[in-house]
Amino acid sequence: MSQNNYQNPNAQAMAPSAEPDRQLYFIKVLRERMAKYMTDTGRTLTYNVVTFGCQMNARDSEKLSGILESVGYTRTDSEDADFVIYNTCTVRENANLKVYGRLGTLKKVKENRPGMLIALCGCMMQEPHVVQKLRDSYRHVDIIFGTHNIYKLAELIYDRLESGSMIIDLWKDTDKIVEDLPNRRKYPFKSGINIMFGCNNFCSYCIVPYVRGRERSRRPEDILEEIRRDVADGVVEVMLLGQNVNSYGKTLENPVTFASLLEEIEKIEGLERIRFMTSHPKDLSDDLIQVMARSKKICPHLHLPLQSGSSRILKRMNRKYTKEDYLHLVEKIRSACPDISLTTDIIVGFPGETEEDFQETLDVVRKVGYDSAYTFIYSKRNGTPAAAMEDQVPEHVIKDRFDRLLKEVQDIASHVCARHEGQVMDVLVEQINHQDAGLVTGRLGNNTVVHFPGDASLIGRIVPVHLIECKGFYYMGELYEKR
């Protein structure tokens, strides 16, 4: 996409300094440029956003997509597009390797598509050694930015088109939150809502505080207004997002608790379901538990990362709770919310983990009875305290423990998930089933997947479904019709 004939050299000088007006200005400039280019060439410009990592990244990708569509690009599922952006994750090394592999493939695509633009953003870009490697070995990348300036995409595209050279715009940290820019939701009927950014916990294995920055919370009135707009636009379910939602509001000029924010969100008419993640056990308050118990809209599902069942390892992880603390918290949650579904994250092979430590983890898994667990092999991340620990666990030992944990989790979860078999429960229908076009797929309030016969007219609706058979981690059912 050669656009040298469509330059506006005065745009930077004329751009407002305040946000979001500055970005809305660049969106307008680019939209005019793209429209003229497409009229002159008879081509439609396409984009593809590829998301690696967590739901925070998925939400960021919706914002990136919104900006690109406002500029004039049309979404495609193919990476053979005019603009390809990788929104990266760096929690585990494997995520980095995937990006490098995909970039190698894209180089060949770009050679056959003159003018194609490639952008990289997200957590991986906040690591200096990664950016240096991209400078040295991946010169076909056009734009590199990080986690703190997602909102600047339009301005960065403009700078790239004007300069003709690689643009790198990385910030170490920020206290800025820019509202009211376009976004494109993946689903018209549900949305992710950022309530805070960053993390202050510094778990010894985790790179997130270094790449996402310190905690900063959005003002409750901005959150509520965004949700009201989404509900007016057809949203029935929201997912509140933060690295640790339980510490929401502490950085505000007038501090607000997460529990009180939930109570205000509950009052929004037309909103049917409220979800949130992720919850750090050390900050989960009794007030929050009581709000969940009283609520008619908060889904009966809590993702409560364990990471390890060994108090000794938890201390080395800097998690600030013990095995006993965690189990006591689960007891309080289950006492107040008996039907709640609990899911978790568990790391296997953290430095210094012994077989005895691992057995403590298995003990917690058995006592809690999770609906599902995301199990991870410890990934050494340069720059974290755990990476410098000397007693790294041998790979063959980690693999053996991982396999045993996975089997335990799956065996328990298959029984736990089946507890609603034969019941009629509400399902939010999300899509046509990928394997069978005669089925639709949705989720219970507790987040369990359900497949049942239906068509596209059901998508976005909450309907009663008879749960006929549990297949381990999902149900087969049928639409329930009262007789």
N, C-alpha and C positions, 0 to 999 in steps of 0.2 A: 504494500500500500504506500506508494510514493506520494507524499503530499507537500512537496516543496513549493508547489504552485498555489498552495492554499494557506500561506503563512499570514499571520497577523502580528508583526513585530512589536506593536504597541500594547499588546494585551497585558504583559507583565506590569508595565508602567501604569496602566489604567485599572488594574485589579484592586478591589477594596482590601484593606488590611485586616478587617475583622472577620471572624468565622461565625456562621457558615457562609456569609455573603461572598467571601472570597472564592470558595469552592463552587458555589452556585454560578458565579461569574464565569469561571473556567469551563463549567459544564455547558453553559450557553455558547461560549466561543467555540468549543469543540463541536457542539451539535451543528452549528452553522457550517463549520469546516467539513464535517462528515457528510452532511446533507448535500453540499455542493459536489463533493467528491463522488458520492453515489449517483447523483444526477448525471454528472459528466461521463462516468464510466459504465453506468447501467448495472453496477454491482451492489449487492447487499453485503455490508460488513458484518462479520460474525465474531462471537467471542465464546470462550470456554474457560470457566473457573474450576480448577481441580482443588479439592479440599483434603488436606491431610490433618488428622488429629481430632481434637475434642469438639464439643458442641459450641464452645466459645469461638473456635475457628469457623465452624459452620455458620454461625451468626455473622461473623465478619465477612464471610463469602457472600451472604445475602446483601450486605451493604455494598460490596464491590460490584456485584451484579447490578444492583440498582443504579449505581453511578454509570456503569458501562451502557446500560439500556437508555438512561437519560441522555447520554452522549450521542446515541444513535446505533449502537451495535445490537445485533440480534443473537440470542443465545443458541448455541449448538452443543450437542453432546460429544462432538468430535474434537480432538486436539489438532486437527487440520483446519484451524481457524485463523482469522486475521489477527486476533488478539488472544493469547493464552496466558493465564495467570495461575501460578501455583501458590496456594496459601499453605505454608509449610508448618510442620510440627517438629519439635526437637526433643520431646520427652524421652524417646528411645533412639538409639543409634540407627536402627533399621529404617526409621522414617527418613533420616538424612540420606541413607544409601538409595532409597527409592527415588528421591528427588534427583540425585545425580544421574541415576539410570535413565529417568524420563527425560532429563535435559539432553542427554546424549542422543536419544531418539528424535527429540524436537529439532536438533541441529540439522538433521537431514531433511525434515519437513520444511524448515525455514529456507533451506537452499533451493527448494522447488516452489517456494511461495515468496517472491520478492516483496518486501515491505511488511512482512509479518512482524508483529511485536510480541515479545515474551517478557513477562514480569514475574518477579518473585517477591513474596512478602511473608509475614508471619514470624513465628518464634525462631525458626532456624536462621533467619536473617539477622537476628540480634547477637549472633556469635561472631566475633571478629575474624576467627580463623576460617569460618565458612565464607565470609564475604571476600577475604583475600584469595581463597581458592577459586571463587567465581570470577574475580578480576583476572586471575592468571590463566585459567583453563576453560572458562565458559564465556568467552567474549561475545557470543551470539545473544546473550541475555541483554535486554534493553533497559529494564527498570528494576531496581532493587530497593525495597523499603521494608519497614519492620512492623511491629505490633502497635506502636504508639501513634502512627500517622496514616492509618488505613483511610481516613476521611480525605486525604490529599490526593487520591488517585487521579482525578481529573487534571489537577495542576501538574502532576508528574508526567502524565501523558503529553500534555502541552509542552513541557520542558524538553521531553525526548524528541518530539516532532520538530521543535525549533532548533535544537542543538545538533541533532543527528548523531549523538554519541550516548554511551551508557550513562544513565542517571542513577546515582546512589544517594538515598536520603534516609539516614538512620539516626534515631534518637536514643540516647542511653536510658532516658526516663522522661516522664511528663506528668503534669498535674492537670492537663487539659482534657476536657470531655466536650466533643463537638456534636451537637444535636441537629435534628431536622434536615438531614440529607436523605436522598432517595435510597430505598432498599427494595429488593425483590425477594419476597418470601418464597421458599420452596413449596409450601402448602398454603393455599388461600385461607384455610380454616384453622390453622394453628401457627403460632409464632414464637420465636425465641426473643427474650427481652433481657438485654444486659442491665443488671442493677448495680454492678460494680466491676472494677477492673483491677488486675494486679493481685499480689499476695504478699503478706508479711510473715508467713510461717517459717520459711527457710528449713523445710525438711531436708535432712542431710543428703538425700539422694536426688533431690528435685532441682531442675534447672529453671522452673517456671518463674520464681521471684526475680531471677536475673534477666529473663527475657521479656517478662510481662510488666515488670516494675512493681512499685509499692501499691498497696491498696488505695483505691479512691472510689468513693461511692457516688452514684448519681443522686440528684435531689429527688425526693419521693414524688413531688408534684410533676416532675418531668416523666418519671416512670408511669405514673397513673395516667397522664395525658396520652402517652404513647399507647398504652393498653386500650384506653377508650377509643382512640382512632382506629386501632386494629379491630376491635370488636365491631365498630360501626362499619368496617370493611369486610365483615364476615367471619372474623376469628372467634372460635368458641373455646380454644385451649391455649394457654400461654405457658412457656417454660422460662422461669426466672433463672438467669445465668450469672455465675460468679465463681471464681476459684475457691472461695469459701463464703457462701451466702450467709452463714451464721454470724459472720462478723460485719455484716452490712450496717452502714450508718455511722460507724465509729469515727470516720474522718470528716463527717459533715459539720458545718458550723453550728447547727443545732442537731445533735446526735439523735438518731432514730433507730429503734431495734428492728431486726428482721421480722419478729413476731408482729409488731405494730404495723409494719408495711403490709404484711399478708392480710391483716384485718381490713385495711383500707382497700386493697385489691379485691377482696371478697365482696365488697359492696357494689362493684361495677356491674350494672345490669346487662344481661346478655352474655356475660362470660360464664361458661359452664365448668371449666376445669382449670385448676392451677397446679403446675408442677414446679419443682426447683431442683437445682444441683449446682455445685457439689457441697455437701455438709461436712465440716470438720467435727469429729466427735468432741473435741475439747471445748468447742464454743456452742454446742447445742443446748439451749437453755430450757428450763422447765416451762417458761412462758410459751416458747415455741411449741413444745409438746402439747400443751393445753389448747393452743390455737388450732393445731392440727386435729385434736380430738373433737373440738366443737364445730369445725368447719364442715360446710356442705359442699364446698367446691375443691378444696385441696385434695389431690388424688392420694389414695391410701398406698403410697409407695415412697420409700425413703432410701436414697443411695448414701450409704454410710461407710466410707472407706476404712478398712481395718489395717491393711498393709502387712501386719504381722501379729500373730497371737502371743508372741513372746515379749514380756515386759522389758527384758534386757535389750532385745533388738529394737523395740519401740523407743527406748531411751537413746540408743545409738542413732536412730532415725530422726530424733528430735521431734517426735510426734506429741509429746506433752500429755500423754495419758498412758495408763497401764492396761494390761489384759483385764484386770478386775474392774477398772473404771469403765471399760468398753462394755463388758457384760452387764454391769449394773445399769448403764445407760440403755441398753437393749431391753432390759427388764422394765424400766420406766416407760419406754416407748410402747412396748407391747401391752403393758397394763392399761395405758390410756387409749391405745389404738389397737385392739386385739386382732383385727383383720389386716393389719398393715403388711405389705410386702417389703422385705429388706433385701437390698442388693449391696455389693461391696467390691472393693479393689484389694487384691493381695499380691504382694511381691515375694517371689521365691529366690533365695540365693543372695540375700543382702550380705555384705561383708561381715564375716564373723558368725554367720548363722550356723548352728550346730544341728545335729539330728534332734536333740532335745528341744531346741527352739522351734524346729519345724513341727514337732509333735504338738507343741503348744498351739500352733496355728491350726492344725487339724482339729484340736480340741474345741477351739472357738467355732470353727465351721460346723462341727457336729452340734454344739450347744445352741447356736443361733438358728441354724436351718435356713440358709439364704435361698431366696427364689432363684438367684443367679449370682455369679461372681466373675468379675474380670480378673483373670489370673495372668501375671506377668513375670517373666524372667528378669531379674535385676539387670538393668542396663547402665553401664558406667558412663557418666556424663562429665566430661572435663569441666573443671571449674566448681564442682560441688565437693563438699567435705568428704562424702563417701568415696569419691573416686581416688582420694589419697590414702584411704585406709589400706593397711598392708595385708590383712587376712581375707583376701578375696577367695570366694568359694570356687573350687574346680568345676568346670563346665559339666563333666559327666555326673557329678553329684547334684548339681542344680537340675539337670534334665531329669534325673530319676525322681527327685522331689516334686518337680513340676507335674510329671505324669501322674504321680500318686495323688497330688492335690486335685488335679483336674478330674480324676475319676471320682474322688470323694464328693467334690462339688456337684458333679453331674448326677451321681446316684441320689444325693440328698434332694437336689432341686427337682428332679423328676417326680419325687413323691410330694414335695411341698407344693409344686405348681398344680398338682392334680386335685387339690382340696376343693376346688369349685366345680368339679365335674358333675354334670347333671343339673346345675343351676342355670337360671336365666339372669344375665348381667348385661349392663350397658356397654356398648362398643362404639368407639369413634372410628368410623370407616375412613381409611387413609388412601387406598389405591386399589386398582385391579391387581389381583395376584399375579406375580411374575411368571409362575409356572403353569397356571391354569386360568385362562381368560374367563371361565365361567364362575370363578370365585373372586371375592373381594377380601382385602386384608385390613384389619384394624387393631386397636388396642383397648384392653380393659383399663379401668382406672388404675389398677395396680401395675400397668405397663406390660402385661402379658399379651402376646400376639394371638390373634384369633383369625382363622380363615373360615369363610362360609359362602354358600352360593348367593350371588347377587350381581348387580350391574353398576355402571358408572353413576346412576342416579342417586346411589346411596353415599357416594364419596362426600365427606365433610359433615355427614349427619351422625348423631349419636342415637343408636338404635338398640332395642333389646335383642339379645342373641341367646339361644339355648346352647349351652356348652356341652356338646355330646360326648366328646372324647379328648382327653389330654394326651398329647404325643410327646411328652417330656418337657419341652420348653414352649409349646404352643398348643392351642386348642383347635379342633375341628368342630364347627357348630352349624346352626341353621337359624335363620331369622325367626324370631318368636312372634307369633300373631295370636292375640287374645281371641278366644272362641266365645 
